[in-house]
């Protein structure tokens, strides 16, 4: 499963884990690609880690700007994850582990 968040990040999964992946544009010697940044055993942990990462990347100079940026981030994540049923994801992850 691949859950796009924005042009820079996405959450992906396989039968073993959830990954936060970051987009790397093409360079002289490489093609564009998504590279794993962190690995998580469940979706909630991946979502939490991505939220923390995105908050750390916010660049503001005032508290008011920071609060507005966090609110915008919350809206962006809610929109990206609106079609995902976390209860279903947790259950699916547990059922596929062996």
Order of alpha helices (4+ residues) and beta strands (2+ residues): beta-beta-beta-beta-alpha-alpha-alpha
